[in-house]
Amino acid sequence: MTPFDPPDLHAFVLRGPSKGTILYPDKHLDGRYVVSMTRFVKDYEYVTDKKDLLEWLEKGYSLRMSNKGEGAFGPRLIEPGAIFRHVML
């Protein structure tokens, strides 16, 4: 995974030993991303195309994010308001 593939979504760890670490959408081994309104697996929605993630965030879904290369191994469910996106001016 490269951090700057469209749609350039990222967030930051706010607490704990990994504080300040940048997070990116977490891609499962099957190639899909997870969005959800709750933390419960039964509520997970699986998204195949990274380009569709922004639509889910706009609906209020949270996104599972991680950065295994920087020590943020366990995916965290990040709410839409805490996820940054690059803007074209």
C-alpha positions as CSV (number, residue, x, y, z in Angstrom):
1,M,0.0,0.0,0.0
2,T,1.3,3.4,-0.9
3,P,0.0,6.3,1.3
4,F,-0.9,8.6,-1.5
5,D,-3.1,6.5,-3.7
6,P,-6.5,8.2,-4.4
7,P,-8.4,9.3,-2.4
8,D,-5.5,10.2,-0.1
9,L,-7.3,9.4,3.1
10,H,-5.3,9.6,6.3
11,A,-5.7,10.1,10.1
12,F,-3.4,10.3,13.1
13,V,-3.1,8.3,16.3
14,L,-4.1,10.7,19.1
15,R,-3.1,8.7,22.3
16,G,-0.8,6.1,23.6
17,P,2.7,5.0,22.5
18,S,2.0,5.4,18.8
19,K,0.7,9.0,19.3
20,G,1.3,11.1,16.1
21,T,1.6,8.1,13.8
22,I,-0.2,8.6,10.5
23,L,-2.8,6.0,9.6
24,Y,-4.1,4.9,6.2
25,P,-7.0,2.7,5.2
26,D,-6.4,-0.8,6.4
27,K,-6.5,-3.3,3.5
28,H,-7.4,-6.9,4.5
29,L,-5.6,-9.9,3.1
30,D,-8.6,-10.4,0.8
31,G,-8.0,-6.9,-0.6
32,R,-11.1,-5.2,0.9
33,Y,-11.5,-2.3,3.2
34,V,-13.9,-2.1,6.2
35,V,-16.4,0.7,7.0
36,S,-18.9,0.5,9.8
37,M,-21.3,2.5,11.9
38,T,-20.3,0.5,15.0
39,R,-17.3,-1.5,16.2
40,F,-19.1,-4.8,15.9
41,V,-18.2,-7.2,13.1
42,K,-21.8,-7.9,12.3
43,D,-22.2,-4.3,11.2
44,Y,-19.1,-4.2,8.9
45,E,-19.5,-3.3,5.3
46,Y,-16.8,-4.5,2.9
47,V,-15.5,-2.1,0.2
48,T,-13.5,-3.5,-2.7
49,D,-12.5,-0.2,-4.4
50,K,-10.6,2.4,-2.4
51,K,-12.1,5.1,-4.6
52,D,-15.5,4.3,-3.0
53,L,-14.4,4.9,0.6
54,L,-15.1,8.7,0.5
55,E,-18.8,8.0,-0.4
56,W,-19.1,5.8,2.7
57,L,-17.5,8.4,4.9
58,E,-19.9,11.0,3.6
59,K,-22.8,8.7,4.8
60,G,-21.3,8.8,8.3
61,Y,-19.5,5.4,8.3
62,S,-16.2,5.0,10.2
63,L,-13.1,3.5,8.5
64,R,-10.7,0.9,9.8
65,M,-7.2,2.4,9.5
66,S,-3.7,1.3,10.4
67,N,0.0,1.7,9.6
68,K,1.9,-1.5,10.2
69,G,5.2,0.0,8.9
70,E,5.2,2.5,11.7
71,G,4.0,0.3,14.6
72,A,0.2,1.0,14.4
73,F,-0.5,-2.7,13.8
74,G,-4.1,-3.1,15.1
75,P,-6.6,-1.4,12.8
76,R,-8.5,1.3,14.5
77,L,-12.1,2.4,13.6
78,I,-11.7,6.1,12.8
79,E,-14.8,8.3,12.6
80,P,-15.2,10.5,9.4
81,G,-14.5,13.8,11.2
82,A,-11.0,12.6,12.2
83,I,-10.1,11.5,8.6
84,F,-8.2,14.0,6.5
85,R,-8.3,14.1,2.7
86,H,-6.1,16.0,0.2
87,V,-8.0,18.8,-1.6
88,M,-7.2,19.9,-5.1
89,L,-7.2,23.7,-5.4
